[in-house]
């Protein structure tokens, strides 16, 4: 079999042919499907191997101390031979993988041949085609979790153990210093636990990724932005915990932790950074400094790791193996999303070249996977597969100079743009309405006169080629949305497109191809309801849930006037395809996940629809989109039920929450606020600051795919499964 090895003396990396291990009692033989490169830990080891002998000694003073002791005990010649013999030999790399059980050793009864398992350990989960893994260092992979995602199990356990050491509580605020692979996972785990996260990392792409995956704010550790975010979120008191997930020889992370932590806060060291604690700063705040030891209790204990002796759960709740199983469960339920962390997937035969590319900076990555020949096929879903390209450095726009206005161009200036969007932008501080583009000169002139655009034109290319335009609003008829969005993305513009993003799977694929080709993912679709202040307040009153939710969304759409262009289904798509994304997005936002299945039924003529959405944790949402109701009845009513609580929204006029206590909003006497103003403010802020778009691209795509899947389900009469991005 083949295995990645390194000579620590010369620094040589090689993919060697070595004998396959045998299957011993107390463990299983696993054929690797995917193994993960920890770009922090492993590259540090690779880098150290390339140092001079003096450099190696400086980087590992602990080992130098052992050598000195050996000289005193065994003499210089014997010690020299021992050290040189150890250095001038191949050592393995890797410690996190997923594979298929090929053989079961004696004493193992919890897995069988053919089972998928995640494996841990720098002696047992190596970058090799086959590994023998003892019982307490593997865990079965839950149904539905892709093998490539299960390969993150070990690094996920490291992050999870670090979070456990911090003992976070609901509502607290944490600072994560270092947003590499471990830091990204720590931030996601904290967010899943109800903690607001501020991230610090000098890499703007990593900051953007963390914000996209749930962090409240991220920035350079040396900037004022991180301190300002901490002050805003904590009322000036400082964060409750700091997680040190950074490496290197700088003492800045430890000093930053002291400055931004609250009195008697906790500082948890997960990474391998310099720890010269500034005594006064830590003493005056009486900071609690804690260390997180790798995957959890059991690590480095031979009786646990090699002999399979478990610790009683009543005494040690979270062991190494139980942490591994817990992280896999979180990933399977969607509480942690590792797919956006995958920067590159390489064939195992390309292992040496991949390491070298990482080391010399040619490949910049958060996480890299090796995929092995003969890995199990990951089943394709019957519905269209939607894959969101990974975040790259190009995905985060540069921060605009202070005081520079955001220049907006509108493509289309019809009723919706004129009544629901432009009034919120006219006169907004820091916004310049640069250009309006319409198909007729008169429409453009009218829009320029009414809203004060600097220019009016019918030439779209002139706008897309104008470097002064920062963002393009696509507010045209549905059939043109995808193509105009694609062109604007390729031109490097931030894009706000009214729903729908696309009318067909092919159009959606074209938009994603433009994102991948250009590296520009600065996209927002006009799903405004999730920004409604009333709905957001109701959601906060309802609070987090632990069990599956049931949601009912009644849309009393009513009849369309004869001649409405919405009725032109041959060119503009079905009515639900054009409008349904609003309701899918709102339901998904309330449930807190993207749908994984869609089933639809309709009355004759497809005028009244019943759409049932399924979610990863078993939650369901039923959208009743009807045209046959009374015109005097409210258009939209929502009921969310979970954990003995009920949230009700009455047409964005009134909301209530029933639980231990009842909350009812005050009735709004005037216009409904469906969130357009807040949505536009968030979009403009993202363009101005270079921060993440208000809604993650994955969510926009998932909502669009679910909306399109309604047509497929109606045609086939069966549920449609939405495949997760790989």
N, C-alpha and C positions, 0 to 999 in steps of 0.2 A: 504494500500500500504506500501512498505518498503522504508526507508530513512536512510541515514548515519547521525549519530549525535555524539556529543561529550560533555562530562561533563567537563567544563573548570576547575572546582575545583579539581576533582579527576584524570582527564586525561582519564577517561574511554571512549572508542569508542564503538559504538553499531550500529547494523542494526535493527532499530525498526519498528514495525508495527504501522503506524500512519494513521489517516483519510486522505483520498484523498481531495485535495482542490476543492472548487467549482469554476465554471467559472463565473467570474464577468464581468461587462461591461468594455469595453476599453482594453480587453486583450483576450488571447486564452489559452485554456487548452492543454498542450503538453505532450504526452506520450514519455518518453525518450528512445532513441535508443542507444546513446553513451554519456557518460559524461567524461570529462577530469580532471585528477588530475593535478593541477599545483604543481609540485614537489618542487617549491620554496616557494610560498605563503602559500599553505595549510600545508606543512610539518612544516613550521615555527610556524603556529598556533597550530598544534598538539604537537610540541615540547614544546611550552610555557605552554600548559595545563599540561604537566608532571612536571613542575618546582614546587619548594616550593613557598609559598606565598611571601617570600622575592625575589626569582628569578622572579616571575611574576611581582612584583613591579619594579624591575630593568629593565626588558625588556619593560615595558610600562610606562615610566615616565609621559606621557600625561594623562593616566588614574589615576595615583597617584595624579596629580594636581587636577583633578576633584574631587577625594575623599576628599582631603584637603579642597577644596572649599565647598563641601557638609557638612563636619563637621562644618565648620564655619557658614553655613546657617541653617542646620537642626539638628545639634547636633550629638554627637558620637553614641548613641544607634540607632537612626533612620538610620544613615549612615551605621552602621555596618550591620543592618538587610537588608538594600537595597543591599549592596555589596555582602553579603553572599548569598542572594536569587538569585542574578544574576549569581554568580559563580557556585552555586550548582544547575544548570539546564542544560538541553541539548541545544546545539546550532548546527545549520546545517553546513555542509561543502559543498563546490562546488560552481562554478560560470560560468562554460562553458560547453554547451551541444548541442546536436542535437537530434531532435525528430520529431514526427508526430503530427500535429494538430488534437486533438480529439474532441474539441468543440470550437465554436467561440462565443465570447461575443458580446453584443450589441455595435454598433458603429464601428465594425471591418469589413472592406470590401476588404482588400488587400490580404487575404489568405482565404482558405476554408478547410473544414474538409478533412483530408488525405494529405494535403500539408506537405512537409518537411521544417523545419525551424531550424535555429541556434539561440540559446538563450544565454543571458548574464545576469549577476547580482548575487551577493552573497545572495540575498533574493529570487531570482526567477529562477535561473538556477542551482538548487541544485542537489546533488547526491540523487535523488529520482525518483521513477517510474513515477510519474506524477507531473507536475509543472504548476502553473498559471503564465503567463508571460504577462506583459503589452506591449502595442503596440510598444513603442520606444526601447524595449529591445529584440526584435526578428527581424530576417530578413529571407526572403525566400532563400532557398538553390538553387543555379543555377543548371541547368540540367548538368548532367555528373559528379558532385562533390559527392564523396562517403560520406555517413553519418558520418563515422568515421573521415574523414578529416574535414567535416563541424563542428565537435565538437571542433575544435581548434579556432573557430571564436572569442571568447572573448579574449583569450591570444594573438591572432593575432592582435586584435584591440588595445590592450595595446602596443604591439610592434610598430604597425603602428602609433599610436599617438606619441610615443617617437621619431620615425623617422621624423614625421612632425615638431616636436618642434626643431629638429636640422637643418631644412631647407637645406637639402643636394642639391648640384648641380652636374650636369654631370661632370665627370672627377675628382671630389674631392676624398680625401682619408679620411677614418674614422677609429677610433679605438673603438672596442667594448670590454669592460672589463666585463667579466662574460659571459660564453657561456653555461649557462643553457637553459631552454626552451625559455625564453624571449630573451636572447642574441642570440640564434641560429636564431630566427625569425627576429630579428633586422638585423643581418648580411645578411640574404637572401633578405630582403626588400631593404636594401641599395644596394646590388649587382644588384637587378632588376632595381634600379633607376640609374644605371650607375656609382656607387661609388665603388672604390676599398677598400676592408675591411681588416684590420688587427685585429685579435682576441687575447685576453689575458685570459687565464684560467689555473689553476694549473693541471687540469685533461687532460692528453694527449689524451684520447679517445674523449673528447669533442672537443679538438683542431682538431683532425683528421676529425671529423664529419663536423665541420665548413668549413675546407678546401675542403672537398669532395663536399660540397654544394655551393662552390663559393668563399669563402674567399681567399684572395691572400696569406696570411701567418698567422699562429697562433703559440702561444707558451706560456710558463709559464710567468706570469707577472714579476717575479723576474729575469728572464733570460735576457741575452743580445740580444737574438734572436729577441724579439719583437721590441726593440729599433732599431736594425739594419734593420729590415724590414721597419719600419717607415721611417728611414733615406733614404733607397734606393728608396722607392716609392714617397717620397716628396722632394727629392733633399736636404735633411737636414733641411727643413723648419718646419716640424712637421705637424700633421694631422689637417684637417679642423674642424672636430668634434670628440668629445669623447662621447660615450654612456655608462653610468654607469648602467650596468644590473646585478651587483653583490650584494650579501647580506652579512650579518655578521657584526662584530664589528670592523674590521680592517679599518684603515684610508688609507691603501696603494692604493686603487683604486683612491681616490681623489688626492693623491700625484703623482701617475703615470700619471693621466690625465694632471696635470700641466706640467710635464716634457716633455710629448710627443705632446702636443698641440701647434699649431703655434701661433704666435702673433695675438691677437684678434680673436682667435678661439672660438668655442662654446662647452660647456660641458653640457650634458643633463642627468639629474638624472631620471632613470626609476625604478631601483630597490630600495631596502631599505638598503642602506649601510651607514656607518658612514660618516658624512659630516663636519669634522673639516677642513675648507678650510685653507691651508697655505697662509696667507695674502700676503706675499711678492711675492710668485710665481704667484698668481692669479692677483695681482695688476700690477706687472711688464709687464705681457703679456696682461693686460686688458681683461681677459677672460670673456666671456659671459656665466654665469651659468643659466641654465634653468631647470624647473621642468616639468615633464610630468604627468598629473593627470589622471591616469587610462585609461579608454577607449576613453576619449575625451569629448568635450563640451556636457553638459547635465548630466554628472556624478555628483551625490550627489544633484541634483536639483529635488525636489519632483514634481514640476509642469511638468517637462520634463519626468521623469522616471515613475511616478505613474499616472499622469493625462493625459499624452499623448500629451502635448503641444509642438509642434516642433518649432525649431528656423528657421526663414526665411533663405533660402539657400543664398540669397544675402548678408546676414550679417554674417552667420556662415556656411561656406562651408562644414566643416567636423564635424558632430555631432557624438555622441555615435553610433547611429544606422547607419549613413552613413559610418562610419569607419568599422562597422561590415559587411555591405554589400560589401564594397570595398575589404576587405580582402578575403571574400568568392569568389569574382570575380577573384582576383589574383590567388587564389588556384585552381579555376576551369580552368583557362587558363594556368596553369602550371608555372606561374611566381614565385610561392612559392611552395616548395615541403615539405609537413609535414610528409609524410610516413616514411622517415628515422629517424624522431624524436621519433617515437613510439617504445619504448623499451619493452613494455609489454601490453597485453590486458587481463583483468581479468573479469570473470563473476561477475555480481553485487552482487551475494550471497557471494562472497569471499572478499567483500570490507574491512572488518575489518582486516582480515589476510593480505591483500595487504598493507594497511596503516602501519601495524606493521612491515612488511618486509621492507618497505621503510625506516621506522624510525630507525630500528636496522642495516641497511646497507646490509641486505641479498639480497635485490633487488635494484640494482643500475640502475637508469633510468633517462632519460631526460623527457619523457612524458609517462604517463600511462593512459590507457582508461578503463573505465568500460563498458561492453556491457550488454544490458538488454534483458530479454526474450521478445519475440514478436516483436523484432526490424524488420524493413522492410528488405527483402532480397535484396542484392546487385546483380544486374543481371550479370551473367557470360557472357563473350565474346565468340563468336563462334570459335575464333582462340585459339591456345594454350595459357594458362595463365602462364606468367612468373613472379615469385615473387623473389625479391632480399632480402636476409636475412638482418635484421637490423644490423647496425654497433655495434660492441661490443668492449670492451677494447682490445680483442685479435686481432682485425682487424688492429691495428696500430703497426707496427714493432718497436722494440726498436731501439733507435739511436745508430749507431755503434761508437766505440771508434775513436777518432780523429786519422787520419793517417792510419787506418786499411783499406786494399783494399777490394773491393767488389769482391768476388770469384764467377765466373760464370761457369756453366756447360752447354754444348750444347748436346742436343739429336737430332742427325741428322746433317750432314755437306754436304748437297747437293749443287746444283747450287745456289739457292737463298741465303742460309746461307753463302756460300763462296764468293758470289759476292756483296751482298747488306747489310749484317749484320756484318760479322766478320771483313772486312776491316775498319769499323768504330770503332771497339773495340780494335783491335791490337794496342798496344802502348798507349792507352788512360790512362791518369793519374788516379790512384786510382782504376784501374781494373786489376784483375788477371784472366786469362783464365785458369781455374783449370782443367777441365776434359771434354773430348769429348767422346760421346757414339754413336756408330753406330752399325748396324747389322752385318757388316763384319769387321774383324780385319784390313784389308788393308785400308779401308776407314778411320778408326779411326787413323791409323798410318799416312796416308797422311795428314789428317787435323792437327794432332799434329806437323808434320814436317813443314807444310806451315804456320800455324798461331801461333805456339809456345805454345800449350797447355802443361800444366805440366804433364798430364796423358792422356792416351787413353785406352778405354776399350769397351767391348761389354756388360758389366754387369750393367744394369740400376739400379738394387736394391742397388748396392754398392754406386752409386752416391746419390740416394735418402736417404740412411742411413748415408751419410757422413755429420757430423755437420759443417764441414768447408765450405760446399757449401752454398752460400747465395741465389742464384737464378738459375733457370733452364730455358733454352731456348728450346722450343719444335718446331723444324723445320723439321718435318717429313712429310710423306704423309697425306693427309686430313683425311683419315679414322682412323688414330691413335691419332689425336689431343685431342679429348675429354678425352679419357681414360688416356693418358699420363698426361694431365693437372690435371685430378682428382687425380691421384696418387701423383703427385708432391705437390699439395695443401695439401693433407692429410699428407704428409711428412713434412709440415711446411715451404716449400720453396716459395719464390716469383717466379712467373711464367710469362714468356714472350712466348706466343704461337702465331705462325703465323696464319693468317686467313686460313680457318674458325675455329672458336672455336668449333663448333659442326656441324654435318651433319643431325641430326634428333632432334626432340623435346625431345626424351628420353635421348639422349646424353647430351643435354643442361641441362635437369633436373638432370642428374648425376653429372655434374660439380657443380651445385648449391647446391646439397645435400652435396658434399664434402666441400664446403664453410661453410655451416651451421654446419656440424658435427665438422669441425676442428677449426672454428672461424677464418680461414685464408682466407681473401679476397684479397690477394696481387697478383692481376692478371692484365695482360695487353695483349691485342690482337694486332697483328701487323697492325693496321689501321694507316698507316704512313702519308697519304695524308693531314690530318688535321694539320700536323706539318710542311708542306712545307713552307719555308720562303716567297716564292712568293705569295702563296695563303693567308697566314696570313697577309701580307702587304696589299693585295687587300681587305681583309676583314676589316682591320682597316680603309682603305680609304673609303670603302663603309659606315661604321659606323652602329650605332644602327638603328633599324627600328621601326615604330609604327604600321604599317598595315601588313596584310598577305603578304607573299612572294610567287612568282612563280619561280621555279627552273627547268632548263632543263639540263640534263647531258647526253651527247652523248658519248657512248663508242664504238669506232670502233675496236672491239676485234679481228677481222680477223679470218682466218681459222687456225686450229691446224694441225700440221704435223701428218701424219698417224702413228699410234703407240704410240702417246703421252698418258701418264697415265692419263691425264686429261679427256680422252675419256672413261675411265672405270667407267661409271656411276653406275653400279651395286655395286661397292665397294668404289669408291671415290666420289660419289655424282655427281650432275650435275655441269656443268661448272660455272653456275651462283652461285650455292650454295658455290662453292669454292672461287670465286673471287668477287661476288656481294657485299659482306660486305664492301669492300673498298668504293664503290660508295654510298651505303646507309649511311655509317658513314660520308663521306665527305658532302653529302647533309644535313644530320642532324646537323652537326657541323656548316655549313653555316647558316642554318635556326635557330639554337639555341634551338632545342628541339628534343625529340625522337618521332618517328612516332607512330601514333595510328591506322592507317589503311593501308592496302596494297591491290592493285588490279593489276593483271597481265594478259596480253594477249600475244599471240605468233603466229608466222608463223608456218606452218606445220613442225613438227619435233622439235618444240621448239628451233629452232636455233637462231631466232631473237626475243628478248623480249621487251615489253613495260611494265615498272613497274611504277605504280603511287602510291606515298606515301602521306598520309594525316597526318597533324599535328594538335596539340590541338587548335591553334589560327586560323585555316582555311587555313594555308599555304599548298602548294602542291609541290611535287618534282616528275618529270617524268624522269626516267632513261631508255634510249634507249640502250639496249645491243645487238649489231648487229655483225654478222660474215660475212655479205655479202658485206661489203664496200670495197673501193679501199685500197690497202696496202699502197699507198703513202699518204693517208690522215691522219692527226694527230689522235692519238688514243683517246684522251680525251679532250672534250671541255665542258665548263660549262658556263651557263648563269643564273644569279640570278637577278630578277626584283622585286622591291618593292619601294613604296613611291616616285615614279618618278625618281628612280635611277636604273642603270644597272651595274652589275659586270660581266666581261667576263674573263674567263681563257682559254688560248689556249695551251693545252698540257704541262703545267708547263714550258713553254718557255717564254710566254708573258702574261701579265694581263692588264686589263684596267677597269676603273670605269667612268661611265657617270652620271653626275648630274648637279648641278649648275656649277661645274667646271669639266673638264675632266682630268683624270690622266691615263697615260700610262707608264708601266714599261719599263725599258731598255731591249732590247732583249739579252737573254743569249746566248752567242756564243757556249758554250760547253754543257756538260751533264746537263740533267734536274735534279733538286733537288726535289724529291718527299717526302722528310721529314724523311727519315730513320735515318740520323745522329742526327737530333734534337729529334726524338722519342727515340732513344737509350740513348741519354744524359739524357732525362727526366726520363726514366726508371731507369737508374743507380743511378741518384740523389735520386729518391724515395727510392730505396733499401738502399742506404748509410745513408740517414737521417731518415728513418722511416716515411717520409711524405706520403701523399696520392699518389696512382697510377696516372699516367698522364691522364687517362680517367676513369671516374667513372664506377663502376661495372654495375650500372643500364643501362648506355648507351651501354656498351659492350653487355649486354644481350638483350637490345631492338633492337640493330642492327642485332644481330644473329637471334632473333625471326622474325624480318621483312624479313630477307633474306630467312629463311625457309618458311615463309608464302607465298612466291611467288609460291612455288610448290603447296600449298593448293589451292590458288586462280586459278592457271592454271587447276587444277583437277576439281574444282567445278564451275568455270566460274563466281564466285561472289566475291565481296570484302571481305577481312578478317579483322576483328577488333582485334587489339592487346589490351589485357586487361592490365590496369595499375596495378602495385604491390599494394597489400592491406596492 
